[in-house]
Amino acid sequence: MSTYKLQFVIGMVCLLLGIVSCLWRSNYMVKYRVPNLNTLNLNMNDGSHLFPTIIIQSNKIKVQQSATKLNASLGTYSHPVSTQLHQSTSSTSVDSKRPKILTIIDGIRAKLLQFLDFLLSPFKLLFKKETKAIISTPTSFISQTVSKSMDNIALAKGKRYAAQKLREVDELIAQAKAKKEAAITEPGRWPPNITKYTGGKKSVGDLTESQLRGKRVLVRCDLNVPLEKGVITDDTRIRGSIPTIAYLVSKGAKVLLTSHLGRPKGGYEAKFSLAPIAPRLSALLGQKVELIPDCRGVAVGKAVANMKEGDVVLLENSRFYPEEEKNDKSFAKELAANADLFVNDAFGTAHRAHGSTEGVTQFLPTAVAGFLLQKELDYLQGAVDQPKRPFAAIVGGSKVSSKISVIESMLNKVDKLVLGGGMVFTFLKARGINVGKSLVEDDQLELAKKLEKIAAEKGVKLYLASDVVVADKFAADAANKIVDVNEIPDGWMGLDIGPKTIKEIQDGLSDCKTVIWNGPMGVFEFDAFAKGTNAIATTLAGLTSKGCITIIGGGDSVAAVEKAGLAEKMSHISTGGGASLELLEGKVLPGVAALNNAAL
């Protein structure tokens, strides 16, 4: 083969490789140079079940809708589209995800060009620049030209792809926004199988726009969220406050938020400041929420004087003043001084007669329940006092003594009562069964016998464990086995209910229309002893889908359901620990009793 033919063949091979490489890059660039178009998360959920998470992935749009019920906190969408688009993966350069085959092709092409350059090196001495230009034409120049053209094609293709996807996203945003606005205009709308019930108290939804526009509204929220080094680790309670705040803003009110955080000891402590809460509120509401460095006095007065209709400010931690928990009248009067009316939306503290929950109502003529408080009462009083039957209560926990009042109250209302957790061993021992080293309250044995007798007299079906999971010690790595309750070995302790018991409970709950659960079935913190609690959670999630009203009544049962990842599948998760318990016991909550009565 002549030198010229060899040159021509090598040149054509280089050109072909260049074109293949560029064509590959065209498709490659659309995929990797526009990384935020390959996978986008559009999250308008903010903890609500009303709004979907929109995901663009693999050139397809997928809408994740966790639930369709209106039983969770209303999320807020008021941000521009651009601020709602978040990349689920970090933006990376093209080369960081470059396919290996592409690198190999480029390497081969470079080697061939070097070889061609070597073969033509004698001619460079004769023709110098002219030869160099001729040689570069079929290789480098053409390759660069084609590469640039393909880059332009890829960029145009990427832009068209982006425009198409954003148009589709805009449509989904519009649908979700319309749904949200419809819910805001009717914030008192709850699931159809719940009768609205506020304990005879007026709700913020009963106030008209003319009663709210321009008015200064003091809202007691429960913003006592967990923080780690100043960072919010769980904003559930903040999101729970959004429906009431958003409603007041939509009606033109000037909103003053007050709350506590932690347990400060008689003065300001930076770690208990509400400063980290304000930015999260701003993000959820879509407007600036300013933190006022006090909850009473001149600083608050000045801030309120500059507020416009629809503005929201956050007052500093009310418990920085000891007078708050003492329900000091002069302190409560100062809290109320900058407001025209009061809304209590802090169910978690409604069982406390504090200055910001009960005291302020003595100085503000209009005092009503917020939507979150209303919702808690709808479920924990409305659904429990007027239940759809059969009605079952599941009561767990370690000690009978801590749940006596709840059990006694439930025996007057339910058709079925399930007892679990450590307390079950007190009942078993009261029956004369050997329970080994299981937790037992010997001073409550007579009470256990009495409660069983009351259940029988009232015709309440009582479920106790028939088999249990026992362990040789109280530890996550303890040796364990399943035994009948009549065969618990000496020196072993029961830490969970067994599979037979689980089946009996599931069968008993299968026809129920209302179920309330307070307290885990075992030591759910240890995976080896969480099966009973998880099984009950799964059972209730299934019942919810069939129309049963399932209520998680605060405390450890909430933590157990959340750990099992089933919180969103329950009808209602109570935000109050002690408040939930006291309400189920039939006690009057001071923060509720102090509110205006609803018109008959």
C-alpha positions in Angstrom: 0.0 0.0 0.0 1.4 3.4 -0.9 2.1 6.1 1.6 -0.7 8.3 0.4 -3.3 5.4 0.6 -2.2 4.7 4.1 -2.5 8.3 5.0 -6.0 8.4 3.5 -7.2 5.3 5.3 -5.8 6.5 8.7 -7.4 9.9 8.2 -10.7 8.4 7.3 -10.6 6.2 10.4 -9.8 9.2 12.6 -12.7 11.1 11.0 -15.1 8.2 11.5 -14.1 7.9 15.2 -14.5 11.6 15.6 -18.0 11.6 14.2 -19.1 8.5 16.3 -17.7 10.2 19.4 -19.5 13.4 18.7 -22.8 11.7 18.0 -22.4 9.8 21.2 -21.7 13.0 23.0 -24.9 14.5 21.6 -27.1 12.0 23.4 -24.7 11.9 26.4 -24.9 15.7 26.9 -28.7 15.7 27.1 -28.4 13.1 29.9 -25.5 14.6 31.9 -25.1 18.2 31.0 -28.6 19.0 32.1 -28.6 17.0 35.4 -31.4 19.0 36.9 -33.7 17.9 34.1 -32.9 14.2 34.5 -34.2 14.0 38.0 -36.2 16.8 39.7 -38.2 16.7 42.9 -41.0 19.2 43.1 -42.2 18.8 46.7 -45.3 20.7 47.7 -46.1 18.3 50.5 -44.8 20.1 53.6 -46.2 17.2 55.7 -49.6 17.4 54.1 -51.4 14.5 52.4 -53.2 17.0 50.1 -50.3 17.7 47.8 -48.2 15.4 45.7 -44.5 15.1 45.3 -43.8 15.6 41.5 -40.8 13.7 40.3 -39.2 14.0 36.8 -37.1 10.9 36.3 -35.9 9.0 33.2 -37.8 11.4 30.9 -41.1 10.6 32.6 -43.2 12.5 35.1 -44.4 10.7 38.2 -46.8 12.0 40.8 -46.4 10.5 44.3 -49.6 11.0 46.3 -49.2 9.5 49.7 -52.8 9.8 50.7 -56.0 11.6 49.5 -57.6 12.2 52.9 -57.8 15.6 54.4 -56.8 14.3 57.8 -53.3 15.8 58.1 -51.9 19.3 58.4 -52.6 21.5 55.5 -49.3 22.3 53.6 -48.7 25.6 52.0 -47.7 26.4 48.5 -47.0 30.0 47.6 -43.5 30.0 46.2 -42.5 30.5 42.5 -41.9 27.4 40.5 -38.1 28.1 40.4 -37.8 28.0 44.2 -39.7 24.7 44.3 -37.4 22.8 41.9 -34.7 20.9 43.8 -32.2 18.5 42.4 -32.3 15.2 44.0 -28.6 14.6 43.1 -25.8 17.1 43.2 -24.9 18.8 39.9 -21.8 17.1 38.5 -19.6 17.9 35.5 -19.8 15.9 32.3 -16.6 14.1 32.8 -17.5 12.8 36.3 -20.1 10.5 34.8 -18.4 9.9 31.4 -19.0 6.4 30.0 -15.8 4.3 29.9 -16.3 3.4 26.2 -16.2 7.0 25.2 -12.9 7.5 26.9 -11.5 4.4 25.1 -12.6 5.8 21.7 -11.0 9.1 22.4 -7.8 7.3 23.4 -7.7 5.2 20.1 -8.3 8.3 18.1 -5.5 10.2 19.8 -3.1 7.3 19.2 -4.0 7.1 15.5 -3.4 10.8 15.2 0.0 10.5 16.8 0.8 7.6 14.3 -0.4 9.7 11.4 1.7 12.6 12.6 4.7 10.2 12.8 4.2 8.9 9.2 3.9 12.5 7.8 6.8 13.9 9.8 9.2 13.9 6.8 6.8 16.0 4.8 6.6 18.6 7.6 10.2 19.5 6.9 9.3 20.2 3.2 5.9 21.9 3.5 6.0 23.0 7.2 2.8 25.1 7.9 1.1 24.2 4.7 1.4 20.4 5.4 0.3 20.9 9.0 -2.8 22.7 7.9 -3.6 20.0 5.3 -3.0 17.2 7.8 -5.1 18.9 10.5 -8.0 19.4 8.1 -9.3 15.8 7.9 -8.6 15.1 11.6 -8.5 17.8 14.2 -10.3 20.5 12.3 -13.2 18.4 11.1 -13.5 16.6 14.4 -13.6 20.0 16.3 -16.2 21.3 13.8 -18.4 18.3 14.1 -18.0 18.3 17.9 -19.0 21.9 18.1 -22.0 21.3 15.9 -23.1 18.3 17.9 -22.7 20.4 21.1 -25.1 23.0 19.7 -27.5 20.3 18.7 -27.4 18.7 22.2 -27.8 22.1 23.8 -30.9 22.9 21.7 -32.3 19.4 22.4 -31.7 19.9 26.1 -33.5 23.3 26.0 -36.5 21.8 24.2 -36.6 18.9 26.7 -36.4 21.4 29.6 -39.2 23.5 28.2 -41.4 20.5 27.7 -40.9 19.2 31.2 -41.4 22.5 32.9 -44.7 23.0 31.0 -45.8 19.6 32.4 -44.7 20.6 35.9 -46.5 23.9 35.6 -49.7 22.0 34.9 -49.2 19.8 38.0 -48.4 22.8 40.1 -51.6 24.5 39.0 -53.6 21.5 39.9 -52.1 21.1 43.3 -52.3 24.9 44.0 -56.0 24.9 43.1 -56.6 21.9 45.4 -54.7 23.7 48.2 -56.7 27.0 47.7 -60.0 25.0 47.8 -58.9 23.5 51.1 -57.9 26.9 52.6 -61.3 28.3 51.9 -62.9 25.5 53.8 -60.3 24.7 56.5 -62.9 23.1 58.8 -63.6 20.3 56.4 -62.5 17.0 58.0 -62.8 13.4 56.8 -66.5 12.6 56.0 -66.7 9.8 58.6 -65.9 12.3 61.5 -68.6 14.4 63.1 -67.3 17.9 63.7 -66.9 18.3 67.4 -65.1 21.1 69.4 -66.5 20.3 72.8 -69.0 23.1 72.5 -66.2 25.7 71.8 -66.0 28.2 69.0 -63.5 27.6 66.2 -61.4 30.1 64.2 -63.3 28.9 61.2 -66.5 30.4 62.8 -64.9 33.9 62.5 -65.8 35.9 59.4 -63.4 37.9 57.3 -64.8 41.2 58.7 -64.1 39.9 62.2 -60.4 39.2 61.3 -59.3 41.7 58.7 -56.9 44.2 60.2 -57.2 42.6 63.7 -54.2 41.6 65.8 -54.5 37.9 66.5 -52.4 36.2 69.2 -52.0 32.6 68.3 -50.7 30.1 70.8 -48.9 27.5 68.8 -47.0 24.4 69.8 -43.6 25.0 68.2 -41.7 22.9 70.8 -39.8 21.0 68.2 -36.6 18.9 68.7 -33.3 20.8 67.8 -29.8 19.5 67.4 -27.1 22.2 67.4 -29.7 24.7 66.4 -31.1 22.6 63.5 -34.7 21.4 63.5 -34.8 17.6 63.3 -38.6 17.2 63.2 -40.9 20.0 62.1 -44.1 18.1 62.4 -45.5 20.5 65.0 -44.6 23.5 63.0 -46.4 22.1 59.9 -49.4 21.3 62.1 -49.7 25.1 62.9 -49.7 26.2 59.3 -53.5 25.7 58.5 -54.6 28.2 61.2 -51.8 30.7 60.4 -52.5 30.5 56.6 -56.2 31.0 57.2 -55.7 34.1 59.3 -53.3 35.5 56.8 -55.8 34.9 54.0 -58.4 36.9 55.9 -56.1 39.9 56.4 -55.3 39.4 60.1 -52.1 40.6 61.7 -50.8 37.4 63.2 -48.6 37.2 66.4 -47.4 33.7 67.2 -46.4 32.7 70.7 -45.0 29.4 71.9 -42.6 27.7 74.3 -39.6 25.6 73.5 -37.9 23.3 76.0 -37.7 23.9 79.7 -35.6 27.1 80.4 -34.8 27.7 84.0 -36.1 31.2 84.8 -34.6 33.3 82.1 -33.1 33.6 78.6 -31.1 30.6 77.3 -29.9 30.7 73.7 -30.4 27.0 73.2 -34.2 27.5 73.8 -34.6 30.5 71.6 -37.2 30.3 68.8 -34.8 31.8 66.4 -34.4 28.5 64.3 -38.2 28.3 64.0 -38.8 31.6 62.1 -37.0 30.6 58.9 -38.9 27.3 58.7 -42.2 29.2 59.2 -41.2 31.6 56.5 -40.5 28.7 54.1 -43.8 27.0 54.8 -45.9 30.2 54.6 -44.1 31.6 51.6 -43.6 35.0 53.4 -41.2 36.5 55.9 -41.8 35.7 59.5 -39.8 38.0 61.8 -38.6 36.9 65.3 -39.4 39.5 67.9 -36.7 39.2 70.8 -39.4 39.3 73.5 -43.0 38.1 74.0 -44.2 41.2 75.8 -43.4 44.8 76.3 -42.1 47.6 74.1 -40.3 45.5 71.5 -43.6 43.6 70.7 -45.6 46.9 70.7 -43.2 48.5 68.1 -43.3 45.4 65.9 -47.0 45.2 66.0 -47.4 48.9 65.2 -45.5 48.3 61.9 -47.4 45.3 60.8 -49.6 45.2 57.7 -52.6 43.1 57.0 -51.4 39.5 56.4 -48.1 39.9 58.2 -46.8 37.3 60.7 -44.4 37.7 63.5 -43.0 35.2 66.0 -42.7 36.2 69.6 -39.7 34.8 71.6 -40.1 31.8 74.0 -42.8 32.6 76.6 -41.1 30.3 79.2 -38.2 32.7 79.4 -40.5 34.2 82.0 -41.2 32.1 85.1 -44.6 33.9 85.3 -45.7 31.9 82.2 -46.0 28.6 84.0 -47.3 30.2 87.1 -50.2 31.7 85.1 -49.4 35.1 86.5 -52.2 37.5 85.8 -50.0 40.6 85.1 -47.9 38.6 82.8 -50.9 37.3 80.9 -52.3 40.8 80.7 -49.0 42.0 79.0 -49.2 39.1 76.6 -52.7 40.1 75.6 -52.0 43.8 75.4 -50.9 43.8 71.8 -53.8 41.6 70.5 -57.5 42.0 69.7 -58.4 38.3 69.9 -56.9 34.9 70.8 -56.6 31.6 69.1 -55.4 28.5 70.9 -53.9 26.0 68.5 -51.5 24.3 70.9 -53.2 21.0 71.9 -50.0 19.7 73.4 -50.1 22.3 76.1 -53.9 22.6 76.4 -53.8 20.5 79.6 -51.7 23.3 81.3 -53.2 26.4 82.8 -50.4 28.7 81.8 -50.4 32.4 80.9 -50.3 31.9 77.2 -52.9 29.1 77.2 -55.5 30.1 79.8 -54.5 33.4 81.4 -54.7 35.5 78.2 -58.4 34.5 77.7 -59.3 36.7 80.7 -58.2 39.8 78.8 -59.3 39.1 75.3 -63.0 38.9 74.7 -62.7 36.6 71.7 -60.9 33.3 72.4 -61.4 30.4 69.9 -59.8 27.1 69.0 -57.4 26.8 66.0 -57.8 24.1 63.4 -55.3 21.8 64.9 -56.9 22.0 68.3 -60.3 21.5 66.7 -59.1 18.5 64.8 -57.7 16.9 68.0 -61.1 17.4 69.7 -62.9 16.1 66.6 -61.1 12.8 67.0 -60.2 12.4 70.7 -63.7 13.5 71.8 -66.0 13.4 68.9 -64.9 10.0 67.5 -64.5 8.5 71.0 -67.6 9.9 72.7 -69.7 9.2 69.7 -68.0 6.3 68.0 -68.9 4.1 65.1 -69.2 0.6 66.4 -67.8 -1.9 67.1 -65.4 0.4 69.0 -62.0 -1.0 70.3 -59.3 0.5 72.5 -55.7 -0.8 72.5 -53.9 0.2 75.7 -50.3 -0.6 76.1 -47.4 0.5 78.2 -45.3 -0.8 81.1 -47.4 -0.1 84.1 -51.1 -0.4 85.0 -50.8 2.4 87.5 -50.0 4.9 84.7 -53.1 3.9 82.6 -55.7 3.2 85.3 -57.8 6.2 84.4 -57.6 5.5 80.7 -58.6 1.9 81.1 -61.5 2.8 83.4 -62.7 5.5 81.0 -62.5 3.1 78.0 -64.4 0.4 79.8 -67.4 2.8 79.8 -67.2 3.3 76.0 -65.7 0.4 74.1 -66.9 -2.9 72.9 -63.4 -4.5 72.9 -60.3 -3.7 75.0 -56.9 -4.9 74.1 -54.2 -4.8 76.8 -50.5 -5.1 76.0 -47.0 -4.1 77.0 -45.6 -4.7 80.4 -48.9 -4.1 82.2 -50.3 -7.3 80.8 -48.1 -9.3 83.2 -49.8 -7.7 86.2 -53.1 -9.0 84.9 -51.6 -12.4 84.2 -50.1 -12.7 87.7 -53.5 -11.6 89.1 -54.9 -14.7 87.4 -52.4 -16.8 89.3 -50.0 -17.3 86.3 -46.2 -17.5 86.9 -44.6 -14.7 84.9 -40.9 -15.2 85.8 -39.0 -12.0 86.0 -41.5 -10.0 83.9 -42.5 -6.5 85.1 -45.3 -6.7 87.7 -46.8 -4.1 90.0 -47.8 -6.3 93.0 -49.7 -3.4 94.6 -52.0 -3.3 91.5 -53.0 -7.0 91.5 -56.3 -6.4 93.2 -57.0 -3.5 90.8 -56.3 -5.8 87.8 -58.9 -8.3 89.1 -61.4 -5.5 89.6 -60.9 -4.2 86.1 -61.4 -7.7 84.6 -64.6 -8.0 86.6 -65.9 -4.6 85.4 -65.1 -5.6 81.8 -67.1 -8.8 82.2 -70.1 -6.9 83.8 -70.2 -4.4 81.0 -69.9 -7.0 78.3 -66.5 -5.7 77.0 -64.4 -8.3 75.3 -61.0 -8.2 77.0 -57.9 -9.4 75.1 -54.8 -10.4 77.1 -51.7 -12.2 75.8 -51.9 -15.9 75.3 -48.3 -16.2 74.2 -45.3 -13.9 74.7 -41.7 -13.4 73.6 -39.5 -13.8 76.6 -35.8 -12.9 77.1 -33.1 -13.8 79.5 -32.3 -10.1 80.1 -33.5 -6.7 79.3 -31.2 -5.9 76.3 -31.4 -5.7 72.5 -29.1 -8.7 72.1 -30.8 -10.9 74.7 -31.6 -14.5 74.0 -35.3 -14.8 73.3 -38.0 -17.3 72.5 -41.8 -17.6 72.1 -43.7 -19.4 74.9 -47.2 -19.8 76.1 -48.1 -17.5 79.0 -48.5 -20.6 81.2 -44.9 -21.7 80.4 -42.8 -18.6 81.1 -39.4 -19.9 82.5 -38.1 -18.7 85.8 -35.5 -16.0 85.4 -37.0 -14.9 82.0 -39.0 -11.8 81.3 -41.8 -11.1 78.8 -40.9 -8.2 76.4 -43.4 -8.6 73.6 -46.6 -10.4 72.6 -46.4 -13.6 70.6 -47.7 -14.5 67.1 -50.8 -16.3 68.5 -51.8 -13.2 70.5 -51.2 -11.1 67.4 -53.6 -13.3 65.4 -56.2 -13.1 68.2 -56.0 -9.3 68.3 -56.2 -9.0 64.5 -59.3 -11.2 64.4 -60.9 -9.2 67.1 -60.2 -5.9 65.4 -61.3 -7.0 61.9 -64.9 -5.8 62.2 -64.2 -2.6 64.1 -65.3 0.8 62.8 -63.4 2.9 65.4 -60.0 2.0 67.0 -57.9 4.1 69.4 -54.4 3.1 70.4 -52.4 4.4 73.3 -49.2 2.6 74.2 -46.9 -0.1 72.5 -47.3 -3.8 72.8 -43.7 -4.5 73.8 -40.3 -3.0 74.0 -40.5 -1.7 70.5 -37.2 0.2 70.8 -35.4 -3.2 70.5 -36.0 -4.7 67.0 -36.2 -8.3 68.5 -39.2 -7.2 70.6 -41.0 -4.8 68.1 -42.9 -7.4 66.1 -46.1 -7.2 68.2 -46.2 -3.4 68.0 -45.4 -3.3 64.3 -48.1 -6.0 63.6 -50.7 -3.9 65.4 -49.6 -0.8 63.4 -49.9 -2.7 60.2 -53.3 -4.0 61.1 -54.6 -0.5 61.9 -53.2 0.8 58.6 -55.1 -1.9 56.8 -58.3 -1.1 58.7 -58.0 2.6 57.8 -58.0 1.7 54.1 -61.3 -0.1 54.7 -63.0 2.9 56.3 -62.2 2.3 60.0 -61.4 5.4 62.0 -57.9 4.8 63.5 -56.6 7.2 66.2 -53.1 7.1 67.6 -53.6 8.7 71.0 -50.2 10.3 71.6 -47.1 9.1 73.6 -45.0 6.1 72.7 -47.6 4.7 70.3 -47.0 7.7 68.0 -43.3 7.0 68.1 -43.9 3.3 67.4 -46.1 4.1 64.4 -43.6 6.5 63.0 -40.8 4.1 63.5 -42.8 1.5 61.5 -43.3 4.1 58.8 -47.1 3.9 58.9 -48.0 7.2 60.4 -49.5 8.5 57.2 -51.8 5.6 56.9 -53.7 6.3 60.2 -56.8 8.5 60.4 -55.3 10.7 63.1 -52.0 11.0 64.9 -52.4 13.1 68.1 -49.8 15.8 68.7 -50.3 15.9 72.4 -48.8 13.4 74.9 -50.1 14.4 78.3 -53.0 16.3 76.8 -54.1 13.2 74.8 -54.0 11.0 77.8 -55.9 13.4 80.0 -58.6 13.9 77.4 -59.0 10.1 77.0 -59.3 9.9 80.8 -62.2 12.3 80.6 -60.5 15.2 82.2 -61.2 18.9 81.3 -58.3 20.6 79.6 -57.9 24.2 81.0 -56.7 25.5 77.6 -60.0 24.3 76.0 -62.3 25.2 78.9 -61.2 28.8 78.7 -62.3 29.3 75.1 -65.6 30.9 74.0 -68.5 28.6 73.8 -70.0 27.9 70.4 -73.4 29.4 69.6 -76.2 26.8 69.9 
